[in-house]
Amino acid sequence: MSKSSNQKRFQLRKQCREALAAHIFNRLHLVVPPERVRLQPRPEDGYAWSVTNTNAALLKSNLSSATINLYQKILKELGSSLEAVNPHFNTCGLPKEGFREGIMDGSFTAEICELKAANSRIEVELERTRSRLDDCHRESNTLRAEANHLRHDRQILESENEMLRDKLVETRRGIAGAMQTLGSLQSEGTDIALDDNDSQSSAFGSHAASSEI
């Protein structure tokens, strides 16, 4: 490697360490000397790194032995897809329960976590909605079956009602015929009674006449 390349690498490493240290201070208010900044810090160091999946390789090397390209990549991605977070953060990037220090405004890690939380809430609500929809579907099927059953019962009742109506008409006709027959019989009975009375009157008259002679 040429002297100029070594010089450039040295300058970039120094610049990278200083940028990382400044970033840690801005995010976490934690003072870390540039020469002690690590890409793979220990829990007791007081900071950790959050990086997007596409740039996960940035944290797999040591700053002391990194390449020029890695230094340049770190400087480019720092603050956008690479940022310092509190080691007490959970896997989502938000503080664990009871730990509020180190919440970062404008943090892509916090934003990702908020989006994940929002997605989780949406998934829960979607599941609830799907459950309610299934319940409504089952209730709809039950009501549809009951409606079909009632429709069938109504058809049966309508058929029976029609039969009863026909029987009623037939019965009324029978009653009308019977009443007509009864009326005829009563009329004939009256005529017979009148004829009998006339005969008795004639006979009484003849008997009286004979007695006078």
Secondary structure, DSSP 8 states (H G I E B T S, - for coil): --HHHHHHHHHHHHHHHHHHHHHHHHHH-----GGG--SS--GGGS-EEEE-GGGGGGGSS-GGG--HHHHHHHHHHBTTTEEEE-TTB-TTSSB-TT--TT--TT-HHHHHHHHHHHHHHHHHHHHHHHHHHHHHHHHHHHHHHHHHHHHHHHHHHHHHHHHHHHHHHHHHHHHHHHHHHHHHHHHHHHHHHHHHHHHHHHHHHHHHHHHH-
